[in-house]
Amino acid sequence: MEALRESPHVLDWANMPDPFRHYEGVPVLDLPADPPSPETPALDVLQGFSGATGVHDGPTFLSQLLFYSASISASKLVPSTGYRYALRVNPSSGNLHPTEFHFFTRGLKDWPDGLYHYRPSSHMAEQRALGIEMDLDGSPAPITFVLTSIAWREAWKYRDRAYRYCLHDIGHAWQALALGARAIGCDAFAAGQFPDDEVAQFCRFHEDEWPMLIVELRGESIPLIEPNPVREPDPGKIVWYGGEANRLSKESIPYGSIEEIHEATKLRRAEGHVTVAEPGAGKTKPPRPTSFPRPFGEVVRLRRSALDFQGGAKSISLTQFWSLLAAANQPLMADFANARFIQLYLYVHRVSGLQPGVYRFSLDDARLENVKSGDQRVAAAGLSLGQDLAGNACVAFSMIGDFNRATRVHGDRGYRYVHFEAGAIGHRLYLAAEALGLGATGIGAFYDEEVHRYLNLTPEQGRVVYHFAVGYPVPDYRVKA
Ligand SMILES: Cc1cc2nc3c(=O)[nH]c(=O)nc-3n(C[C@H](O)[C@H](O)[C@H](O)COP(=O)(O)O)c2cc1C
C-alpha cells in the first residue's frame, strides 16, 4: 500500500470499465420479478440453520437465489453530477464488481439445461449454451456456479493491488451465494481445486474473465423435473450460442504483476479436481429462536457499507460482539477450508464489558486473548490508511493470513484461498452486523508493514490480508433502496 500511496494514480474516468458484462446475441431468459423473500432469521442462517422456499419451479427458484445473492439492491447519487449508480447485494472494493456469476443447470423444472451468465443490470439470464453440463467429478449438481474475475475492472483503479481485491470479492460472492442458498434450503460446496485453463475453455469465457471458484448447489428444495436424474450427457445435443462479450473500456492496461501471480497460482489438469459436496451439512438442524430475528431476505437487501461510523460513547453489547464472532467462526464448505488460514486481531474501541485494546481471536478454537491494552482508535484509523471509519467503529479487525500454512497444504494456489477465506469472513460479518442493527465496512486499504509492526507479527505468524470495521453507521442520504 505504501508504494501505491507514494505514486498517486490519476483515474481515467473516460476509460472506466463497464461494471456490467453482457454476452450479446444470445437468448436472454426472464427471471420472474419479486421472488419471495427468505424469512429465516439471518443470524440463524449464518449459524448454519437452513431456511425453506415455497417455490416450485426452476425460473422462480433461480430468481430467488440470484435476487438474494448477486442482484442490484440500491442506487447511490453522486451529488456533484446528479448521476446515480447501482449497488448490489454483494459488496465490492470501490464498487467496481470484478466478479461475474455463470451457472450450469441440470434437470430444473421449466428451465432448460445449459450454461447461463447472470445479467444483474436487468435480473435476467443470458443463455450461452443448451444441453451442456459441468461434470468434473462424475456427479454433476443441479446448479453449479462458476465465479470469474475480470481483473482489469479493479486494476483500472487499484493497479497492482487489484488482484488481492478480486480475490476478496470472490470470497464475498461465494458467501453471498452460499448463504442465499442455505436461506432457501440448499447446500453450497465450493471447489477451488480445478484446472483453470480447461474450465475457461470449456465455458468459452472471454479472455478477460478468469474462473476463480466453482460452487455446487444441491438440496431437496431445488425444484427438479425428477429427483436424482441419472442420465448420460449427450454431446450431440449441445447447442452453443456463446455470445459476444461486450467491451468494457476503450483500452485495457495490462499489469504484469497481476498476470504473473494469476499464472503462478493456476492449476493444470493433473493437479485440479473438483470434490463432491458433503451432503446435508446444515440441513438437519432445526430452527431455533434468536433475540435478533431480522429475516435473511431483508438483511441481505438492506446491507450497505457504512461511509463512516458514529464515534462518541455508544457501545455494542457483549451479545452483539459474540454474535459477530460466532458468524465469522462458522465452518466454510469448500475443498480448501478444512484447515483455516485466517486469525482475527480485533481493535476493541467500544464493547460493553470489554476493556479497549487489541485482542487476538483464533478461529480454530474460538479463544479471545488480550494482546495490547488501551485506546486503539487512532492506531486503527492510522493503520487503515487514515480512514476515520476504523477509529469511529465499535470494533475494527485485521485479518491475518497464515500463508506458510496455506502454501504447505495447497502450494501456490493457497495464496488465493487465504484471500477467499478473508472475503468470506468479511461477508459473514457484513450480514451479521446488519442483522444485529449495526453497520459494517470492508477495508482493503491499509499499510501492510505498519500493521505487522504494530501487531508484532513475524512473517511466520502471518501477513495482513483484509481490514474490517463494525459499528453504528452514520446515515448516507445518497443511497436509495
Ligand atoms: C474487498 C473490499 C475492500 C473494501 N475497501 C474499502 C475501503 O478501504 N474503504 C471503504 O470506505 N470502503 C471499502 N470497501 C467498501 C466498498 O467501497 C463498498 O462495498 C462499495 O462501495 C459498494 O457499496 P455497498 O457495500 O454498500 O454495496 C471495500 C469493500 C470490499 C469488498
The ligand as a MOL file (V3000), in Angstrom:
LIG
                    3D

  0  0  0     0  0            999 V3000
M  V30 BEGIN CTAB
M  V30 COUNTS 31 33 0 0 0
M  V30 BEGIN ATOM
M  V30 1 C -12.5720 -6.1320 -0.5180 0
M  V30 2 C -13.2080 -4.8060 -0.1720 0
M  V30 3 C -12.4180 -3.7220 0.1770 0
M  V30 4 C -13.0150 -2.5030 0.5210 0
M  V30 5 N -12.2290 -1.4660 0.9490 0
M  V30 6 C -12.7920 -0.3100 1.3760 0
M  V30 7 C -12.0020 0.7240 1.9510 0
M  V30 8 O -10.7870 0.6080 2.0810 0
M  V30 9 N -12.6440 1.8460 2.3850 0
M  V30 10 C -14.0150 1.9920 2.2810 0
M  V30 11 O -14.5530 3.0280 2.7050 0
M  V30 12 N -14.7860 1.0150 1.7330 0
M  V30 13 C -14.2200 -0.1200 1.2980 0
M  V30 14 N -14.9980 -1.1420 0.8040 0
M  V30 15 C -16.4460 -0.9680 0.6740 0
M  V30 16 C -16.8390 -0.7180 -0.7860 0
M  V30 17 O -16.4640 0.5980 -1.1350 0
M  V30 18 C -18.3380 -0.9710 -0.9780 0
M  V30 19 O -18.5670 -2.3510 -0.8500 0
M  V30 20 C -18.8130 -0.4960 -2.3300 0
M  V30 21 O -18.7350 0.8820 -2.4470 0
M  V30 22 C -20.2440 -0.9290 -2.5830 0
M  V30 23 O -21.0860 -0.4450 -1.5570 0
M  V30 24 P -22.0040 -1.4550 -0.7500 0
M  V30 25 O -21.1010 -2.3340 0.0610 0
M  V30 26 O -22.8640 -0.5600 0.1020 0
M  V30 27 O -22.7750 -2.2650 -1.7300 0
M  V30 28 C -14.4380 -2.3640 0.4630 0
M  V30 29 C -15.2130 -3.4640 0.0950 0
M  V30 30 C -14.6220 -4.6710 -0.2180 0
M  V30 31 C -15.4930 -5.8430 -0.5880 0
M  V30 END ATOM
M  V30 BEGIN BOND
M  V30 1 1 1 2
M  V30 2 1 2 3
M  V30 3 2 2 30
M  V30 4 2 3 4
M  V30 5 1 4 5
M  V30 6 1 4 28
M  V30 7 2 5 6
M  V30 8 1 6 7
M  V30 9 1 6 13
M  V30 10 2 7 8
M  V30 11 1 7 9
M  V30 12 1 9 10
M  V30 13 2 10 11
M  V30 14 1 10 12
M  V30 15 2 12 13
M  V30 16 1 13 14
M  V30 17 1 14 15
M  V30 18 1 14 28
M  V30 19 1 15 16
M  V30 20 1 16 17
M  V30 21 1 16 18
M  V30 22 1 18 19
M  V30 23 1 18 20
M  V30 24 1 20 21
M  V30 25 1 20 22
M  V30 26 1 22 23
M  V30 27 1 23 24
M  V30 28 2 24 25
M  V30 29 1 24 26
M  V30 30 1 24 27
M  V30 31 2 28 29
M  V30 32 1 29 30
M  V30 33 1 30 31
M  V30 END BOND
M  V30 END CTAB
M  END
